[in-house]
Amino acid sequence: MLFTTADITSWIGTFFWPFVRIAAMLAIAPIFGAKMVPVRARLVIALLMTWIIIPLIPPIPAADPLSASGVLVTIQQMLIGMAIGFSLQLVFATLVIAGQTIAMGMGLGFAQMVDPQNGINVPVIGQYFVVIATLLFLALNGHLALIRILADSFQSLPIGTDSLTREEFRNVAEWGTRMFADAMMVALPAVASILLVNLSFGVVSRSAPQLNVFGVGFPVTLTLGFIVLVFAISNLLPQMQHLLDGAFGAASSFGSGGR
């Protein structure tokens, strides 16, 4: 059997470019891209997913991966994969911001711990929200939906022909701006309840100046904050579903011209 250079280049490109898109998505997406996930494990997952998805993707144009056009295609696949993972990563960032807002109202803004997802220090309430969101994400089969969207992206954005448009990049940026608004919607019930407690202590301090508000108010605010947090967590499921629907909708819109 004789193999030409064109045949070998075509075989390499058929496996390499889908692998680049999948690996870029796994590096950015939550859970898969967490700092606690070893790079070797992420590499093995990317290789297995590439091997499974290759029969489902359209034919890939033959091009040398080391040529100028091949490098452009590689960058294109990295951008597409990172955009898909980034859309979902914003959901977990929203919950971190919501937890930080609640922690500041409770007086726990100083209590921080290392976030294994990103490797940075975040308030413990924000990390608690992320842990609950991760469990809900897996329980709702969000990881399977993410893989499905990634596989469908090879149909809406075939390799070597289409890329993300300017309008789609703008949609990703606009989805990022929604992160702060959604974080406030998640934290608003708890923040409003804690605000009422603080207003009550303000009235008490005016009526009884001899009362040590700082000595009494802090443990009461902290205790009521935990009670409010229990009710806030119980309502996290519909909010999580709303956030995931928006993230998956944003990721699914790639290739539709930003519509």
N, C-alpha and C positions, 0 to 999 in steps of 0.2 A: 504494500500500500504506500502510495506517495501522497504526501501532504505539502501543499504549497504554502508560501508565506501568507497569502490572503486567507487561506483556510484557518491557519493557526490564529491569525489576528481576529478573524470573525469569532472563533470559539472563545478567545480571551475576552473580547468585548461583550459577548453574550452573557458571560458570568460576572465580569468585572463591574459594569455600569449598574446593573440592578443591585449588586452588593454595595456599591457606594451609596446609593439612595437609602437602602435599608440600614446600613451602618450609621449614616448620618442621622436618621430618624431615631435609632436606638440610643445614640449618644446624647440626644437632647430630650427625648420623651421621659416623663416621670417613671419611676420604678426601674425601668430598663437602664436609664442613664444615671442612676444614683451612684454616689461616690463609693458606697459600700459594695456595689456590684463589681467584681473583678473584670478587668479589661479582657482577659482571656475568655471568661464566661460570656461577655457581651459579643466577642468575636465569634465564638462558637454558635451563639444564637443567630447572629447575622448570616453566617454561612449556611446554617440549616434552613433559615427562612428563604434565603436566595435559592437554594436547591429546590425548595418546594414551590416557589412562585415562578421560577423560570418557565415551566411549561404553560403558564397562564398568560404570559405577556406577549404582545405583538412582536413580529420580527424586528430585530434590531439592525439598523444600517451598518454595513461593514465599514469600519474605520480603525486606523491605528491609534490605540490609546495614548501613545507617546507623541503623536502629531499635534499640531496646533488645534485642529478641529476636535481631536480626541480629548485634549485638555479642557476645551470649552464645554464639551459634553460632560466631562467629569465634574466640573464646577457646577454645571446645571443640575446634575443629579444631587450634589451635595446641598444646594439651595432648596430643592424640592423636599428632600428628606428632613432638613432642619426646619423648614416651615411647618411641616406636618407635626413634628415633635414639639415645636415651640407653641403651636396653637393649644396643645393639651397641657403643656407645662404651665401656661398662664392660669389654668384652673387651680392648680396647687399653690401658685403664687398668690392667687386671690384669697385663699383660705389662710395663708401665712399673714397677709396684711390684716384680714379680719381678726385673727387671733391676737395680733399685736395691738390692734385698736382696743379690743376687750381687755387685754392685760394692762394697758396703760390706765384704763378707767378703774380697774380693780386695785391698782397699786402693785402689780406684779411685773411692771415693765423692766425692773432690774433683774428679774429671775430669767436667765437665759441658759440655753443648752445648745450643743452642736447638732445641727440638722444633718443627718446622714444622707439626705437627698442631694444637698448642695454643698455640704462641707463648711457651712458658715454658722455663726451664732444667731439664734432666733429666740424670741420669747417662748417660754414653756407652753403657754396657751396656744400659740401658733403651731408649735410642734405637735401638740395634742390634736389640733384640728387636722393637721397633715396625716397623722396616723389613722384617725377615723376616716378621712377621705380616701386614704389608700385602701383600707379594708372595704369601703363602699365601692370603690372603683373596681376591685377584683370581684366583689360579690355581684355587681351589675354586669360582669363580663366586659368591662371597658377595654381590657387588654386585647380581647378577641375582636372587638369593634375597631380598635386601632389597627390591628393587623389587616382586617378587611378593608379599611380605608386605604391603607398603604398598597394593598394588592390592586384595588380599583384605580389608584393613581396611575398605574402603568397603562391603563386603558384611556383615561382622560388626558394624561400627559405622557405620551409615548416617548421612549428614549430617542434622543437625537433629532426630534422634529419640533416639539413644543417645549416652551419654558414658561415660568411664571411671568405674567404680564405686570405692567406698572400698576394697574388697577388692583390686581390680586395682592401685590406687596402693600398697597394702601389699605386693603381690607385687613391684612394681618396687623398693621399698625393700629387701625381703628379697633380691632378686637383687643389689642393690648390696652387701649384707653378704657375699655369697659371693665378692666380688671379692678380699678379703684372704685368704680360705681358699684360693681357687684360685691366687692369686699364690704362696702358700707351697708349694703342691703343685708348681708349675712350677719354683720355685727350690730346692726341698728337696734334690734330688740334688747340685747344685753346692755348695750351702751346707754339706751334710754332708761332702762331700769336702774342702772348704777347712777345715772345722772339724777334721778329722783331721790335716791338715797343721799347723795351729796348735797342736794338742795335741802333735804330734811335736816341734815346736820348743820347746814348754814343757818336755818331758822332756829335750831336749838342753841347754837352758839350765840346768837343775838339775844335770845331770851334768858339764857343762863351763861353769862360770860365766864363765870368761875369754873365751868365744866371744861376739862381738858379734851378738846375735840380731837386732837391728834392721837391721844392715847386711847380714846374710846372709838373714834370713827374708823380708824384703820382696821382693827380686827372685825368690826361689824361690816364694813364695806367689803372686806375680803371674804367673810363668810357668806354674805348675801350674793356676792359675785359668783361664788362657786354654785350656789343654789340656782341662780339665773343661768349659769353655764350648763347645768343639767338639762334645763328646758330648751336652751339653744341647740344643744347637741341632738335632742330628740327631733328637732325640726330641720336637721341638716340634710336628710335624705332628699326631700323635694328640691332643696336649693342645689344640692350636688347634681341631681338629674338635670336641672335647668342649665347649670354651668357646662356639664358634659354635652348636652344637646347643642349648645352654642359652639363649643370647641369642635365637636365632630362636624357640625354644619359648616364651620369655617374651613376645616381641613378638606371636607368633601367638595367644596366649591372650587378648589384649585383645578384649573383646566377648563372651567366654564366661562372664562373671560371676566371673572369677578362678579358674575351675576348671582 
